[in-house]
Amino acid sequence: MQRKATTVKILVVEDDKRLAATVRRGLEEEGYAVDVALDGIDGKWMATEQEYDVIVLDVMLPGLNGFRLCAALREANNWTPILMLTAKRGEYDEAEALDTGADDFLSKPFSFVVLLARLRALVRRGGAERAAAIEIGDLKLDPAAHQCLRGDIEIPLSPREFAVLEYLAHRVGVAVSKRTLLEHVWDFAFEGDDNIVEVYVRRIRRKIDEPFDRVTIQTVRGAGYRIDPDA
């Protein structure tokens, strides 16, 4: 396996010492530079005092929980990509993770292979992109404010709807499969019906497209969904 350059620096904030040590060892074997904080207070201090490419952040932490830590970093304009570790099938945890500014989430227990894939994606995305608003014609998404606008009209979206639209918006013109959306917006271990993606895409269309006579989200037969930049 090809090793990663040690210039990629990751902060792991996890109070389970055994899990933190296992993740650290695995990431270091992949060539990453890793720091570990065992509580939220130390995690906040380290994330503030040093620069990281990605932060792996557990929800349940002593001193300062993951939600509060994530929100505090975003309020301080720290846009380091954050992968939050949530409870298994913790839908409310996942929604709150996105609402407080996390870029992605992963349910425990998780596959290390999937953790690596999520981290690679966040490293490629980088911190600056997360802070910037996304504009597609007169449709504007502001991830920092969790705000969606069509022209001057604000469109209320649920956390999951926003996450689906944001994921597609980062890949304008590219067909994204249902499975990819499930893995990144729901969970890699999601065992429900894939049609849940259709349900959410339909809800989003009713809010951002139908009232404005637009077709921003297109269905690509056999491939998934694609954002049309000219819609």
C-alpha positions in Angstrom: 0.0 0.0 0.0 1.3 3.4 -0.9 2.2 5.6 2.1 0.9 9.0 2.7 3.1 12.0 3.1 3.7 13.0 6.7 2.8 16.5 5.9 -0.8 15.5 6.5 -1.4 16.1 10.2 -4.5 14.8 12.1 -5.8 15.5 15.5 -7.8 12.7 17.2 -10.0 13.7 20.1 -11.2 10.5 21.7 -11.5 9.7 25.5 -11.4 5.9 24.9 -7.6 5.4 25.4 -7.6 2.0 23.7 -9.5 3.2 20.6 -7.4 6.4 20.4 -4.2 4.4 20.6 -5.5 2.0 17.9 -6.5 4.8 15.6 -3.3 6.6 16.1 -1.2 3.5 15.4 -3.1 2.7 12.3 -2.9 6.3 10.9 0.8 6.5 11.6 1.4 3.3 9.8 -0.3 4.9 6.8 2.2 7.8 7.0 0.0 10.4 8.8 1.3 12.6 11.6 -1.1 12.2 14.5 -1.7 14.0 17.8 -4.2 12.7 20.4 -6.3 14.5 23.0 -8.2 12.5 25.6 -10.8 15.2 26.5 -12.6 18.1 25.0 -10.6 20.8 26.8 -7.3 19.6 25.6 -8.7 19.0 22.2 -9.9 22.6 21.9 -6.5 23.9 23.1 -4.6 21.7 20.6 -6.9 22.6 17.7 -6.6 26.3 18.5 -2.8 26.3 19.1 -1.7 24.1 16.2 -2.8 23.6 12.5 -4.2 20.3 11.4 -5.4 19.0 8.1 -8.3 17.0 9.7 -9.8 16.6 13.2 -11.4 13.3 14.2 -13.7 14.2 17.0 -15.8 12.0 19.3 -19.2 13.2 20.5 -19.0 11.9 24.1 -16.0 13.6 25.7 -15.3 14.7 29.3 -14.8 18.4 29.9 -16.3 19.6 26.6 -18.4 17.4 24.4 -17.8 17.1 20.6 -20.7 19.2 19.6 -19.7 22.1 21.8 -16.1 21.8 20.7 -17.0 21.7 17.0 -19.3 24.7 17.4 -16.6 26.7 19.3 -14.0 26.1 16.5 -16.4 27.2 13.8 -17.4 30.3 15.8 -13.7 31.1 16.0 -13.4 30.7 12.2 -11.4 27.5 12.4 -12.5 25.6 9.3 -10.3 22.5 9.7 -12.4 19.6 8.3 -14.0 17.7 11.1 -15.0 14.0 11.0 -17.2 13.4 14.0 -17.6 10.0 15.6 -21.3 9.4 16.6 -23.2 6.6 18.3 -24.3 3.7 16.3 -27.5 4.6 14.3 -27.5 7.9 16.3 -29.6 9.9 13.8 -30.0 12.8 16.1 -26.2 12.8 16.8 -25.6 12.9 13.1 -28.0 15.8 12.5 -26.5 17.8 15.4 -22.9 17.0 14.1 -23.8 18.6 10.8 -25.7 21.5 12.4 -22.7 22.4 14.6 -20.3 22.5 11.7 -18.9 19.0 11.2 -18.0 18.0 7.6 -18.7 14.3 7.9 -19.6 11.7 10.5 -18.9 8.1 11.2 -20.9 5.7 13.4 -19.2 3.5 16.0 -18.1 0.8 15.6 -16.5 1.7 12.3 -14.2 0.1 9.8 -10.7 1.5 9.7 -10.7 1.2 5.9 -13.8 3.4 5.8 -12.2 5.8 8.3 -9.2 6.2 6.0 -11.4 6.8 3.0 -13.4 9.5 4.8 -10.2 11.2 5.9 -8.7 11.1 2.4 -11.8 12.8 1.1 -11.7 15.5 3.8 -8.0 16.1 3.1 -8.7 16.5 -0.6 -11.5 19.0 0.3 -9.4 21.0 2.7 -10.6 23.6 5.2 -11.0 26.6 3.0 -13.7 25.1 0.8 -15.9 24.2 3.9 -16.1 27.8 4.9 -17.0 29.2 1.5 -20.6 29.5 0.2 -21.5 27.4 -2.8 -23.3 29.2 -5.7 -25.1 27.4 -8.5 -26.8 30.0 -10.6 -29.1 31.9 -8.2 -29.0 29.0 -5.7 -26.7 29.6 -2.8 -25.6 27.3 0.0 -23.8 28.6 3.0 -22.5 25.6 5.0 -21.3 27.8 7.8 -24.7 29.4 8.4 -26.6 26.3 7.4 -28.5 28.5 5.0 -30.0 27.9 1.5 -31.2 30.7 -0.7 -32.8 30.9 -4.1 -32.1 34.5 -5.0 -33.2 36.5 -2.0 -35.6 33.8 -0.8 -34.4 31.7 2.1 -35.4 28.0 1.8 -35.6 26.0 5.1 -34.0 22.6 4.8 -33.7 19.9 7.4 -30.1 18.9 8.4 -30.3 15.7 6.3 -31.8 17.6 3.3 -29.0 20.2 3.6 -26.4 17.5 3.8 -27.7 15.7 0.6 -27.8 19.0 -1.3 -24.4 20.1 -0.1 -22.8 16.8 -1.1 -24.3 17.1 -4.6 -23.4 20.8 -4.8 -19.7 20.0 -4.2 -19.8 17.8 -7.3 -21.6 19.9 -9.8 -22.0 18.1 -13.2 -21.0 14.7 -11.7 -23.5 11.9 -11.4 -23.6 10.7 -7.7 -25.0 7.3 -7.0 -27.5 6.5 -4.3 -25.0 4.3 -2.6 -22.4 7.1 -2.5 -25.0 9.4 -0.9 -25.9 6.8 1.7 -22.2 6.2 2.6 -21.4 9.9 3.0 -24.7 11.5 4.2 -26.2 8.6 6.1 -23.6 6.0 7.2 -21.4 3.4 5.5 -23.2 0.6 7.4 -26.7 1.8 6.6 -28.9 -1.2 6.2 -32.2 0.4 5.3 -33.9 0.8 1.9 -31.8 2.7 -0.7 -35.0 4.4 -1.7 -34.6 6.7 1.3 -32.3 8.7 -1.0 -35.2 9.2 -3.5 -37.4 10.4 -0.7 -35.0 13.1 0.3 -34.2 14.2 -3.2 -37.9 14.5 -3.8 -38.3 16.7 -0.7 -35.4 18.9 -1.8 -36.8 19.3 -5.3 -40.1 20.4 -3.8 -38.3 23.1 -1.9 -35.6 24.4 -4.2 -36.9 23.6 -7.7 -40.6 23.2 -8.1 -41.7 26.6 -6.6 -39.1 28.3 -9.0 -39.8 26.2 -12.1 -36.3 24.8 -12.0 -34.7 21.4 -12.4 -31.4 21.8 -10.5 -31.2 18.2 -9.4 -31.4 15.8 -12.4 -31.9 12.1 -12.3 -29.3 10.2 -14.3 -30.8 6.9 -15.2 -28.8 4.0 -13.8 -26.2 6.4 -12.2 -27.9 8.5 -9.6 -28.3 12.3 -9.3 -26.5 15.2 -10.8 -26.6 19.0 -10.2 -27.1 21.0 -13.4 -25.0 24.1 -13.1 -27.2 25.9 -15.7 -30.6 25.0 -14.3 
